[in-house]
């Protein structure tokens, strides 16, 4: 997928900020839950799990500690890692799917997210893929959750991030303002 071809720290930050949550709960819903909702709400859709990675507080805490020791010279990367509290990534092979031109954002899923405080930030519909990016803010206006759903004829990819994502975005932009803008535009 073109939006995943970015390289470097800027690309990681762009991907991270392209992820939002999709159900009405305090935490982001599991990618498996969203997959089932998509299968239910898109007639004829069926997906088969290829890859799933879920990192929570304990795993990320250990990773941050190891990175702090091993990458002590890269303060920027360590600081960015501290901004993320939970990651859930899943890729699913498309077993069956109606033609992409017939696929709209599933209304019940969108309504549920809206009621739970999620905002649709990006809705991309082109000939080759559908991408929906959602975001949820905390009471102070900080970005705390991002959820991205990307669907093409071959693969469904979902990425969910939780944490202090506004700090992640600010650091990514400050580190390479031109590169970050270019990666978001591609």
PEZI-V253360 format. One record per backbone hydrogen bond with DSSP energy under -0.5 kcal/mol. NH is the residue of the N-H (numbers start at 0). CO is the residue of the C=O. If there is no record, write none. Layout:
NH CO
NH CO
//
This chain:
3 0
4 1
10 6
11 7
12 8
13 9
14 10
15 11
16 12
17 14
18 15
19 145
24 22
33 29
34 30
35 31
36 32
37 33
38 34
39 35
40 36
41 37
42 40
44 41
45 95
47 92
49 90
50 90
52 88
54 86
59 55
60 56
61 57
62 58
63 59
64 60
65 61
66 62
67 63
68 64
69 65
70 66
71 68
73 70
74 72
77 73
78 74
79 75
80 76
81 77
82 78
82 79
83 79
83 80
84 161
85 161
86 54
87 159
88 52
89 157
90 50
91 155
92 47
93 153
94 45
94 92
95 45
101 98
102 99
103 101
109 105
110 106
111 107
112 108
113 109
114 110
115 111
116 113
117 112
118 134
120 118
120 132
121 132
123 130
124 122
125 128
129 150
130 123
131 148
132 121
133 146
134 118
135 144
137 141
140 137
143 135
143 141
144 135
145 160
146 18
146 133
147 158
148 131
149 156
150 129
151 154
152 127
155 91
156 149
157 89
158 147
159 87
160 145
161 85
162 143
163 82
164 142
164 162
165 142
166 163
167 163
168 164
169 165
170 166
171 167
172 168
173 169
174 170
175 171
179 175
180 176
181 177
182 178
183 179
184 180
185 181
//
